[in-house]
Structures are given as structure tokens and as C-alpha cells.
Amino acid sequence: MTPKARDIHRAKQSAWERQAQRRRRIIVGVWVGAGLAFAALVAYLAWQQSQPIPRTGEDIPLQPADHIEIGQPHEPYTSDPPTSGPHYAQPAEPGFYEAAPPDEQLVHNLEHGYVLIWYNCSALAPEACAQLKSQIRSAMQSAGASRYTGTPKLIAVPRPGMDALLALTSWGRLDKFNAFDQERIRNFIRAFRDHAPEPNAQ
């Protein structure tokens, strides 16, 4: 190989090495950036979890949690919708309802740590009611599951004539408001689901 050819070969080799070094630096930079982004995400989620959950609503004095027969008279509930008190032996299934089960059945769900979402479409046009129902369903789907049972422990039921558009209830807790607020619903569920006498029951 002539001196000139050797010089050309060395120059090409040097160019290849520089390109390889650049590629390595780019790859390392991408991995470092991805690692920093992941660490930042983990730190943000940890910070978010450490923040206090807003406790909306009010505490309602508890009533005795007696089992009663279907149709049996009982003392009036101390709130509307109810948050504790006498109830039937069989709770309702979780989910979204177009027609509400009896209060006495739903109170049993509250005893098990459920959160109930009560909605009032009586003053809404059909389109607005349909939108509200869709928003409630979305909020329920995004709320996750009970840490005790791995089940949703959520029920949404109509409450025509209620003095608010929406109400949230858990055992001994009531929150009413007049505009859909997914964050408020999510915070209530985080704060009060499973806070009940029988949280391990489904």
C-alpha cells in the first residue's frame, strides 16, 4: 500500500471511528434521558400519592346498623340520601343503575365500604342527562378497585327530586354538589371507600 493510500485509509478509519463515537454518545444520551424521565415520573407519582386527599362533604351521625326484613318499617334515615342505618340482609350488586334499588339495600353496601354516586336528572334535558350518566360511568371506570377486595365497590343510582344534581355517600359521610366534578368524585372515593364497619365484605 502506498503512503497516499495509507493516509486515505487512516482518514476513512478515523471518520468511521468518529461516527461510531457519535452514535455511542447518542445512544448513551437517549438512555440517560429515558432514565431521568422515568425517575422524574416515579418521583412525581410518589409526591402525588403523598399529598393529602381533600375531604369534601360532611360527617353524618351514625344510626344502628340493624338487619331488617324487606318492607319492615324502621326509624327514618338521618340524611337524604342515607349514609347508615337499618338495612336489608342482601346488598345490591355493584354497577350503574337506571332504576335505584331500595335505600335499605343500598345502605348495606355502604356498610361494606361502598361509595354510592346519586344523580338527579329531574331538571335536565334528555341530552344533558345522557351526558351526565356518561361522565359518571367514566369516573367509575377510572376509580380503580377496593384495596381489600379488589372489586370496584361503586354504585351509581338515580335520585329524582334530590336537592342537588349529585351526591356521594359512604358510611357516615355525605357530599352534595350541583355540577359534575370528576376530581371531586375521585377524591371522595380515595378518601372514603372501605371506611366502613365491614370493609372486607364484597
N, C-alpha and C positions, 0 to 999 in steps of 0.2 A: 504494500500500500504506500502510495506516495505521500510525502509530507502534507501536500494540499488535501488529499483525500482523508488523511488522518484528522486534519483540522476540521474538515466538513463533518466527519463522523462524530468528533468530540462536540462540535456545536449542536448537532442534532440530538446527541445523547443528553447534553446539558439542557436543551429545550424540553426534551421528554421528562427529565427529572423535575424541572421547574413546574411543568404541567401536572405531574404526579403529586408534587408537594402541594400545589394549589388545590387539587381535588381532595387530598387528605385534609387540608385545612378547612375546606368547605364542609366535608363530611363531619369532621370533629365539631365545627361550629353549629351544624344542624343538630347534632346530638346534644351538645351543651345547651342550645336554645330550647330544645324539646324538654330536656331535664329541668331547666329553670322554669319553663311554663308549667310543667307538671307539679313541681314543688310549690309554685305560686298558687295553683289550683287547690292543692291539698291544704295549704295554709289558709286560703280563703274559706274553704268548706269548714275547716276546724274553727276558724273565727266565727263563721255564721252559726255553727252549732252551739258555740259558747255564749251567744247573745241571749239575753233574757227574752222569753216569749211574752208578747203583750197579752195581758189577761183582761179581755173585754167581757162585758156583761156584769151580772150581779149574782151574789150568793142568795139562794132561796132556802129558807128554813126547811129542814128535812122532816118528812112525815114517816110514820111507821111503814115498813116495807112488808105488809101482811099479804099473804096469798088469799084471794077471794074467788068464789065461783063465778062463772060467766053470768052476767046480769045481776049479780048481787049488789045491793045498794052499799055505798061507802061514804065516808066523810068527803066533802069537796076537796079537790086539789087546791093548793095554795097559790098556784100560778097558772097562767094560760099562755102557752102550753105547759103541761105539768112537768115537774122535774124529779119527783119522788112520790112515794105513797103506795096505797093498796094497788095490787095488780093481779092479773090472771096468771095461772101457772105456766102457760105456754107463751114464750116471746115470739115476736114476728121475725120473719126471715129478713136478712139484710137486703138493701137494694133501693131502687127508686119506685115510688108508688104513685099511681094516678088517682087512686082512691085509698083513703087512710084506714088502716086497721084501728080497732078501738084504742082509746087512750090507755085503758087498763092493760092492754097487751104491750103497747109501746113502752110503758113505764118499766115493765120487766126487762126490756132491752137496756134501758138506762141503768138498771141495777147491775147489768153485766158489763157496763163500761162503754156502751154505745154513745155516739153523738148523733143526734137527730137534727135534720135540717127541715124546718117547716116553711112552706111557701104559700103565699096568698095571692092568687091570680084574680080575685073577685073584682078588682078595679082596673084590670089590664085588658087591652085588646088582645084578640087571639094570637096575633103575631108576636106581641110583647111577651105574652105568657109562654109561648113556644120557645122564645129566645131565653127567657129566664130558666126554663126547665133544662135547656141545653147547657147553659152556664153551670147550673147545679150539678148536672151529670159530669161535666168536665172537672169540676172541683173535686167531686167524689173520686173520680178515677185517678187524680193526681195526688191523693192524700195518703197513699200507701196503706200499710196494714198495722193492726194491733201488735205491739211487741210481745204480748202474752200469748195470743192465739194464732197470729199470722193471717188472720181474716180481717176484712175491712172494718167491721163493726160500725157501719154507717147506714143510716136510713134517711130517705127524703120522703116527706108526705105533705099533701095539701092541707091547708088550714084556712078555709074560706072564712072571711069575717074577722080574722085576727087583726089586732090593732097595729100591725106592721107588715111590711112586704115579706120580711124574712125573720125567722127566729132560729137560734141554735140552742139546743139543750143537751146537757149531760146531767149526771146525778147531782142534784142540788145547785145547778148553775143554769142561768138563762141570759141570752143576749139577743136583743131585737134591733133591727135596723131597716131602713127604707130604700136601700139601693144595693144591688148586687156588689159584693166585695170579696173576690176570691182570696185575697191575702188574709182578710179578717176570718174567713171560714177556715182556711188552712191553719192559722194560728190558734183558733179555738180548738180544732181537732188535736193539734200538737199538745196543747196545754191540758186538755180535759178528757181526751179519750182514755179509757181504762181507769179513770179516777172514780171508782165505784166500789160497792161492797163485794162484788164478785167478778173481778177483772179477768180471772182465768176461765170463766164460762163463755161459751160462744153464743 
